Amino acid sequence: MSLKKAYLLIFIILVVDQISKIFVKTNFILGEEVEVLSWFKILFIENEGMAWGTEIPGAYGKLFLTLFRLVAVGGIAYWLYDSVHNKHSSNHLIIAIALILAGAFGNIIDSVFYGVIFDDSHQQLATIFTDQPYGTYFHGKVVDMFYFPIWHGILPSWLPIWGGRDFTFFNAIFNVADMAICVGVGILIFFNKKAFNK
């Protein structure tokens, strides 16, 4: 795969990711939910940018996370460039890296810019390019919306640790960028021999 095609794939993912996030951010109030199917919902949440909404404590935690991600994206971008120019690299590897890079960059856009271009989503629809932003540069929140509660119920009491507890499978809420990262990592894991054939 050429670098131009890899860039096109990244661009398409970024456009779809940002359009979906901006649409949800400007048409949903934080916490609002729309049921598409019984097992698929659009649920608008925001997080600080780590998996499952984990936060780094301290005044500079969010800034550290965003700067770390920028460095990581630079490393992934070099990996993509190097892999494309290495004639022995497979298309599986190049596609996987491009997906991971697009996903990481998509969430970085939220973290870097959303705090200064959107106002608050609590009990109101957010406005884009507002004069009353909810944050600052590098302190934006990542928008998530896809929710697949495939099964919800009480686990059998005979199960160790979780028995008798309320449980939802699958309870993660994610976005297009997250999906791109997961698919890219999945390609590296499940098609390992093809991705690293040399």
JOZI-V888704 format. One record per run of one state. SS is the DSSP state (H for helix, E for strand, C for the rest). FROM is the first residue (numbers start at 1). LEN is the number of residues. If there is no record, write none. Layout:
# JOZI-V888704
ss;from;len
SS;FROM;LEN
SS;FROM;LEN
This chain:
# JOZI-V888704
ss;from;len
C;1;2
H;3;25
C;28;5
E;33;5
C;38;2
E;40;8
C;48;3
H;51;3
C;54;7
H;61;25
C;86;5
H;91;27
E;118;1
C;119;9
E;128;1
C;129;13
E;142;6
C;148;3
E;151;4
C;155;11
E;166;4
C;170;3
E;173;2
C;175;1
H;176;15
C;191;1
H;192;4
C;196;3
